[in-house]
Amino acid sequence: MTASTPATDTEATAKPFSMDEIKQILALSKNAKSIEIKLSVPASGHRATIKSIGLDPVEAEPRQVFFFDTPDMALNRAGLIVRARRIQGGTADTVVKLRPVDPATVDAELKHSESFKVELDIMPGGFVCSASYKGVATGEEVLEVTTGEKPLRSLFSKGQRAFFTQHAPAGIDMDSLRVLGPTFLLKAKHKAEDFRFPLTIEMWLYPDGSRILEVSTKCEPDEALQVGLEFKAYLASKGIAITESQQTKTRTAMDFFKAELDDAESR
């Protein structure tokens, strides 16, 4: 028996992509390094989804995420995301991400960097291309920065800082950014018996008690359409509804912190 998370009147089933949208996806794929196909599951279906795909919850790895922005979220409005993530075991990673981007316009030298990635995200009802400059750190370094012991720039590489300067709104210095968070999440890699690509499951737990469950898979650019169809069929076989209303993890986090900052300013 499969789990069932039927779409309701407020959770309409997602419409298929039009032919024009498919052409856009194919064009963007040509210059992307990888494709991530993802789905956020309505809250009513979280438990059933985890059960239906056969995920053992204890496989999940805890992570703590911090975002950095100005009080008025100027970076967020410009499509720039600055993030640090503590990982179980004392490690951490960082990213400066820009979206949307046209991958054809990205500097060719950057594309050859192992730390830089152009990725196309596809979800029900939409798609977006992003450019991410990644870095590594320790969990302790993240804590030192987020508690104010060290400047934010110390957490990011020279290349990341240059990428930030190139795309940040004029006059915004990295060290002037506010710490937003943390947000807690659980992440698990899962190999399903009846789906040929590895799955990633993330449960984001926000400070206000809300949560997002995302199921995703990655593939090579030339496999996007085929894997997308297989992923859709796999989800349907598990009774997981592909709804039109999709919550993205970062946007939800930034909306929460924006409201929190606005509330603090109004006091």
Buried (B, 14 or more C-beta within 10 A) or exposed (E): EEBEBEBEEEBEEBEEBEEEBBEBBEEBBEBBBBBBBBBBBBBEBBEBBBEBBEBEEEEBEEBBBBBBBBBEBBBBEBBBBBBBBBBEEEEBBBBBBBBEBEBEEBEEEBBEEEBBBBBBBBBBBEBBBBBBBBBEBBBEBBBBBBEEEBEBBEBBBEBBBBBBEEBBEEEBEBEEBEBBBBBBBBBBEBEBEEBEBEBBBBBBBBEEEEBBBBBBBBBEBEBBBEBBEBBBEBBEEBBBBBBEEBBBBBEBBBBBBBEEBEEEEEE
